[in-house]
């Protein structure tokens, strides 16, 4: 089973050649350590390969963060994914957007995390909970206070926090939710 899993992971990697080499090498090293009976080193190599694969997935999710509108700036939080392991796994991407007038908006994307299921109930039942809803690019978003929250493909949570809902919705309109729905598939 262990060998089949390593083999399957190795076959799935060619999409990103530079990283795939490092990941493939690490998986091969894990297999060699396993065959030599060094289980601890095999586990360490698997953990390293898993971390590298999560980096690839995080980078792919971060590609869905929209470019800043003209006159705005965007700062991508490269540490957004660090806390995901403590929250049950998955990946995250986050960016802060600063308007030309000084307003600030934070856009967060969480994918494949158990917390997303809890948020799904709130977004799906937003109207019943008395929350306002809006459609953006055929996706439903719930609005509560200064947060706009949506669920893409029942597994990707998107949230924008900021002082003006209309501006937050404009930021969401720049996102490709159809491609996002296929993320990681």
C-alpha positions as CSV (number, residue, x, y, z in Angstrom):
1,X,0.0,0.0,0.0
2,X,2.8,2.4,1.0
3,X,4.6,1.8,-2.3
4,X,1.4,2.2,-4.3
5,X,0.7,5.5,-2.7
6,X,4.2,6.8,-3.3
7,X,4.1,5.6,-6.9
8,X,0.7,7.3,-7.5
9,X,2.0,10.6,-6.0
10,X,5.1,10.4,-8.2
11,X,2.9,10.0,-11.3
12,X,0.7,13.0,-10.3
13,X,3.5,15.5,-10.2
14,X,4.6,16.5,-13.7
15,X,2.4,19.6,-13.8
16,X,5.1,21.7,-12.1
17,X,8.5,20.3,-13.2
18,X,10.9,22.3,-10.9
19,X,8.9,21.5,-7.8
20,X,8.1,18.0,-9.1
21,X,11.8,17.2,-9.2
22,X,12.3,18.1,-5.6
23,X,9.1,16.3,-4.6
24,X,9.8,13.3,-6.7
25,X,13.3,13.1,-5.3
26,X,11.9,13.3,-1.7
27,X,9.3,10.6,-2.4
28,X,12.0,8.4,-3.9
29,X,14.1,9.0,-0.8
30,X,11.2,8.0,1.4
31,X,10.7,4.8,-0.5
32,X,14.4,4.0,-0.3
33,X,14.4,4.6,3.5
34,X,11.3,2.5,3.8
35,X,12.9,-0.4,1.9
36,X,16.1,0.0,4.1
37,X,13.9,-0.3,7.2
38,X,14.5,3.3,8.3
39,X,10.8,4.1,9.0
40,X,11.5,7.4,10.9
41,X,13.5,8.9,8.0
42,X,10.8,7.7,5.5
43,X,8.2,9.5,7.6
44,X,10.3,12.7,7.7
45,X,10.7,12.6,3.9
46,X,7.0,12.1,3.4
47,X,6.2,15.0,5.7
48,X,8.7,17.2,3.7
49,X,7.1,16.1,0.4
50,X,3.6,16.8,1.8
51,X,4.7,20.3,2.9
52,X,6.0,20.9,-0.6
53,X,2.8,19.7,-2.2
54,X,0.8,22.0,0.0
55,X,3.0,24.9,-1.1
56,X,2.1,24.1,-4.7
57,X,-1.6,24.0,-3.8
58,X,-1.4,27.2,-1.8
59,X,0.3,29.0,-4.7
60,X,-2.4,27.7,-7.0
61,X,-5.1,29.0,-4.7
62,X,-3.3,32.4,-4.4
63,X,-3.6,32.8,-8.2
64,X,-7.3,33.4,-7.7
65,X,-6.7,36.6,-5.7
66,X,-7.6,39.4,-8.1
67,X,-5.2,42.1,-9.2
68,X,-5.9,45.4,-7.4
69,X,-8.1,47.8,-9.3
70,X,-6.5,50.8,-10.8
71,X,-5.2,53.2,-8.1
72,X,-5.3,50.4,-5.4
73,X,-2.4,48.4,-3.9
74,X,-2.4,44.7,-3.0
75,X,-0.3,43.0,-0.3
76,X,-0.5,39.2,-0.4
77,X,-0.2,37.6,3.0
78,X,2.4,34.8,2.4
79,X,1.8,33.4,5.9
80,X,-2.0,32.9,5.5
81,X,-1.6,29.2,5.0
82,X,0.5,28.6,8.1
83,X,-2.4,28.3,10.6
84,X,-4.4,25.9,8.4
85,X,-2.9,22.8,10.0
86,X,-4.2,23.9,13.4
87,X,-7.6,24.4,11.8
88,X,-8.0,21.0,10.4
89,X,-6.0,21.2,7.2
90,X,-6.7,22.6,3.8
91,X,-5.1,25.7,2.2
92,X,-5.6,29.4,2.4
93,X,-4.8,32.5,0.4
94,X,-5.2,36.1,1.6
95,X,-4.5,39.6,0.4
96,X,-5.1,43.1,1.8
97,X,-6.2,45.7,-0.7
98,X,-5.8,49.4,-0.1
99,X,-7.9,51.9,-2.1
100,X,-6.6,55.2,-3.3
101,X,-8.6,56.9,-0.6
102,X,-7.1,54.8,2.2
103,X,-9.9,52.3,2.7
104,X,-8.7,48.8,3.4
105,X,-10.2,45.4,2.3
106,X,-9.1,41.9,3.2
107,X,-9.9,39.1,0.9
108,X,-9.6,35.5,2.2
109,X,-10.0,32.2,0.4
110,X,-10.1,28.9,2.4
111,X,-10.2,25.6,0.5
112,X,-10.7,22.0,1.7
113,X,-10.9,22.9,5.4
114,X,-13.4,21.4,7.8
115,X,-14.4,25.0,9.0
116,X,-15.8,25.6,5.5
117,X,-18.6,23.1,6.1
118,X,-19.7,25.2,9.1
119,X,-19.7,28.4,7.0
120,X,-21.6,26.6,4.2
121,X,-24.7,26.3,6.4
122,X,-24.6,30.0,7.2
123,X,-24.1,31.1,3.5
124,X,-26.7,28.6,2.2
125,X,-29.3,29.8,4.8
126,X,-28.4,33.5,4.8
127,X,-31.9,34.6,3.9
128,X,-33.5,32.5,6.6
129,X,-31.0,34.0,9.1
130,X,-32.0,37.5,8.1
131,X,-28.8,38.2,6.2
132,X,-28.8,40.1,3.0
133,X,-27.6,38.2,-0.1
134,X,-26.1,39.3,-3.4
135,X,-25.2,37.4,-6.6
136,X,-21.7,37.9,-8.0
137,X,-20.8,36.1,-11.2
138,X,-23.6,33.5,-10.6
139,X,-22.5,32.9,-7.0
140,X,-24.5,33.8,-3.9
141,X,-22.8,35.8,-1.2
142,X,-24.2,36.6,2.3
143,X,-23.6,40.0,3.7
144,X,-23.2,40.6,7.5
145,X,-22.0,43.9,8.9
146,X,-18.8,44.6,6.9
147,X,-18.3,41.0,5.6
148,X,-19.3,39.5,2.3
149,X,-19.1,35.7,2.4
150,X,-19.6,33.1,-0.3
151,X,-19.1,29.4,-0.9
152,X,-17.7,28.1,-4.2
153,X,-18.3,24.5,-5.2
154,X,-19.3,23.6,-1.7
155,X,-15.7,23.6,-0.5
156,X,-14.0,27.0,-1.1
157,X,-15.0,29.8,1.2
158,X,-14.4,33.4,0.0
159,X,-14.7,36.3,2.3
160,X,-14.1,40.1,1.9
161,X,-14.0,42.4,4.9
162,X,-14.1,46.1,4.4
163,X,-16.0,49.3,5.0
164,X,-18.2,49.4,1.9
165,X,-20.2,46.4,0.7
166,X,-20.5,47.8,-2.9
167,X,-16.8,48.1,-3.2
168,X,-16.2,44.6,-1.7
169,X,-18.6,43.2,-4.3
170,X,-16.7,45.0,-7.1
171,X,-13.5,43.3,-5.9
172,X,-15.3,39.9,-6.0
173,X,-16.5,40.6,-9.5
174,X,-12.9,40.4,-10.7
175,X,-12.6,36.8,-9.5
176,X,-13.0,33.7,-11.8
177,X,-15.3,31.5,-9.7
178,X,-15.8,29.0,-12.5
179,X,-12.1,28.2,-12.6
180,X,-11.9,28.3,-8.8
181,X,-14.6,25.6,-8.6
182,X,-12.1,23.2,-10.4
183,X,-9.3,24.1,-8.0
184,X,-7.3,21.1,-6.9
185,X,-9.3,18.7,-9.0
